[in-house]
Amino acid sequence: MKCTTTTALKIVDQLGLIEDQLAALQEQADDLKSQLKLLGQGSYAGTMYVTTIKHTPEKKTTAWSAVAKELNAPADLIAKHTKVTYNILAAETKALSN
């Protein structure tokens, strides 16, 4: 599909509007989840969906790059366990500030 400048302008504005709507919907979803979390752990069924609230008392995350640095891991060892992704083409849309 060939994309002319005029078409690109329309596509960019349409994409921006959709992303704004998604952000508003995500905010609404987060607010509803917060309300359900106030009810505590358990499963809550509506007429079409069920939401389960789970409590995790502790979650540990290891900063492996910091561990490697502190242990003075050789560069070749780090490279061996490093995933490289090529040819990433990303799109980011932001509102124009007029």
Contact map, one row per residue, 1 for C-alpha under 8 A:
11100000000000000000000000000000000000000000000000000000000000000000000000000000000000000000000000
11110000000000000000000000000000000000000000000000000000000000000000000000000000000000000000000000
11111011000000000000000000000000000000000000000000000000000000000000000000000000000000000000000000
01111111000000000000000000000000000000000000000000000000000000000000000000000000000000000000000000
00111111100000000000000000000000000000000000000000000000000000000000000000000000000000000000000000
00011111110000000000000000000000000000000000000000000000000000000000000000000000000000000000000000
00111111111000000000000000000000000000000000000000000000000000000000000000000000000000000000000000
00111111111100000000000000000000000000000000000000000000000000000000000000000000000000000000000000
00001111111110000000000000000000000000000000000000000000000000000000000000000000000000000000000000
00000111111111000000000000000000000000000000000000000000000000000000000000000000000000000000000000
00000011111111100000000000000000000000000000000000000000000000000000000000000000000000000000000000
00000001111111110000000000000000000000000000000000000000000000000000000000000000000000000000100000
00000000111111111000000000000000000000000000000000000000000000000000000000000000000000000000000000
00000000011111111100000000000000000000000000000000000000000000000000000000000000000000000000000000
00000000001111111110000000000000000000000000000000000000000000000000000000000000000000000000100000
00000000000111111111000000000000000000000000000000000000000000000000000000000000000000000000111000
00000000000011111111100000000000000000000000000000000000000000000000000000000000000000000000000000
00000000000001111111110000000000000000000000000000000000000000000000000000000000000000000000000000
00000000000000111111111000000000000000000000000000000000000000000000000000000000000000000000100000
00000000000000011111111100000000000000000000000000000000000000000000000000000000000000000000000000
00000000000000001111111110000000000000000000000000000000000000000000000000000000000000000000000000
00000000000000000111111111000000000000000000000000000000000000000000000000000000000000000000000000
00000000000000000011111111100000000000000000000000000000000000000000000000000000000000000000000000
00000000000000000001111111110000000000000000000000000000000000000000000000000000000000000000000000
00000000000000000000111111111000000000000000000000000000000000000000000000000000000000000000000000
00000000000000000000011111111100000000000000000000000000000000000000000000000000000000000000000000
00000000000000000000001111111110000000000000000000000000000000000000000000000000000000000000000000
00000000000000000000000111111111000000000000000000000000000000000000000000000000000000000000000000
00000000000000000000000011111111100000000000000000000000000000000000000000000000000000000000000000
00000000000000000000000001111111110000000000000000000000000000000000000000000000000000000000000000
00000000000000000000000000111111111000000000000000000000000000000000000000000000000000000000000000
00000000000000000000000000011111111100000000000000000000000000000000000000000000000000000000000000
00000000000000000000000000001111111110000000000000000000000000000000000000000000000000000000000000
00000000000000000000000000000111111111000000000000000000000000000000000000000000000000000000000000
00000000000000000000000000000011111111100000000000000000000000000000000000000000000000000000000000
00000000000000000000000000000001111111110000000000001000000000000000000000000000000000000000000000
00000000000000000000000000000000111111111000000000001000000000000000000000000000000000000000000000
00000000000000000000000000000000011111110000000000000000000000000000000000000000000000000000000000
00000000000000000000000000000000001111111000000000000000000000000000000000000000000000000000000000
00000000000000000000000000000000000111111100000000001000000000000000000000000000000000000000000000
00000000000000000000000000000000000010111110000000011110000000000000000000000000000000000000000000
00000000000000000000000000000000000000011111000000011100000000000000000000000000000000000000000000
00000000000000000000000000000000000000001111100001111000000000000000000000000000000000000000000000
00000000000000000000000000000000000000000111110001110000000000000000000000000000000000000000000000
00000000000000000000000000000000000000000011111111100000000000000000000000000000000000000000000000
00000000000000000000000000000000000000000001111111000000000000000000000000000000000000000000000000
00000000000000000000000000000000000000000000111110000000000000000000000000000000000000000000000000
00000000000000000000000000000000000000000000111111000000000000000000000000000000000000000000000000
00000000000000000000000000000000000000000000111111100000000000000000000000000000000000000000000000
00000000000000000000000000000000000000000011110111110000000000000000000000000000000000000000000000
00000000000000000000000000000000000000000011100011111000000000000000000000000000000000000000000000
00000000000000000000000000000000000000001111000001111100000000000000000000000000000000000000000000
00000000000000000000000000000000000110011110000000111110000000000000000000000000000000000000000000
00000000000000000000000000000000000000001100000000011111000000000000000000000000000000000000000000
00000000000000000000000000000000000000001000000000001111100000000000000000000000000000000000000000
00000000000000000000000000000000000000000000000000000111111000000000000000000000000000000000000000
00000000000000000000000000000000000000000000000000000011111000000000000000000000000000000000000000
00000000000000000000000000000000000000000000000000000001111100000000000000000000000000000000000000
00000000000000000000000000000000000000000000000000000001111110000000000000000000000000000000000000
00000000000000000000000000000000000000000000000000000000011111000000000000000000000000000000000000
00000000000000000000000000000000000000000000000000000000001111100000000000000000000000000000000000
00000000000000000000000000000000000000000000000000000000000111110000000000000000000000000000000000
00000000000000000000000000000000000000000000000000000000000011111110000000000000000000000000000000
00000000000000000000000000000000000000000000000000000000000001111111000000000000000000000000000000
00000000000000000000000000000000000000000000000000000000000000111111100000000000000000000000000000
00000000000000000000000000000000000000000000000000000000000000111111110000000000000000000000000000
00000000000000000000000000000000000000000000000000000000000000111111111000000000000000000000000000
00000000000000000000000000000000000000000000000000000000000000011111111110000100000000000000000000
00000000000000000000000000000000000000000000000000000000000000001111111110000000000000000000000000
00000000000000000000000000000000000000000000000000000000000000000111111110000000000000000000000000
00000000000000000000000000000000000000000000000000000000000000000011111110000000000000000000000000
00000000000000000000000000000000000000000000000000000000000000000001111111000000000000000000000000
00000000000000000000000000000000000000000000000000000000000000000001111111101100000000000000000000
00000000000000000000000000000000000000000000000000000000000000000000000111111100000000000000000000
00000000000000000000000000000000000000000000000000000000000000000000000011111110000000000000000000
00000000000000000000000000000000000000000000000000000000000000000000000001111111000000000000000000
00000000000000000000000000000000000000000000000000000000000000000000000011111111100000000000000000
00000000000000000000000000000000000000000000000000000000000000000001000011111111110000000000000000
00000000000000000000000000000000000000000000000000000000000000000000000000111111110000000000000000
00000000000000000000000000000000000000000000000000000000000000000000000000011111110000000000000000
00000000000000000000000000000000000000000000000000000000000000000000000000001111111000000000000000
00000000000000000000000000000000000000000000000000000000000000000000000000000111111100000000000000
00000000000000000000000000000000000000000000000000000000000000000000000000000000111110000000000000
00000000000000000000000000000000000000000000000000000000000000000000000000000000011111000000000000
00000000000000000000000000000000000000000000000000000000000000000000000000000000001111110000000000
00000000000000000000000000000000000000000000000000000000000000000000000000000000000111110000000000
00000000000000000000000000000000000000000000000000000000000000000000000000000000000011111000000000
00000000000000000000000000000000000000000000000000000000000000000000000000000000000011111100000000
00000000000000000000000000000000000000000000000000000000000000000000000000000000000000111110000000
00000000000000000000000000000000000000000000000000000000000000000000000000000000000000011111000000
00000000000000000000000000000000000000000000000000000000000000000000000000000000000000001111100000
00000000000000000000000000000000000000000000000000000000000000000000000000000000000000000111110000
00000000000100110010000000000000000000000000000000000000000000000000000000000000000000000011111000
00000000000000010000000000000000000000000000000000000000000000000000000000000000000000000001111100
00000000000000010000000000000000000000000000000000000000000000000000000000000000000000000000111110
00000000000000000000000000000000000000000000000000000000000000000000000000000000000000000000011111
00000000000000000000000000000000000000000000000000000000000000000000000000000000000000000000001111
00000000000000000000000000000000000000000000000000000000000000000000000000000000000000000000000111
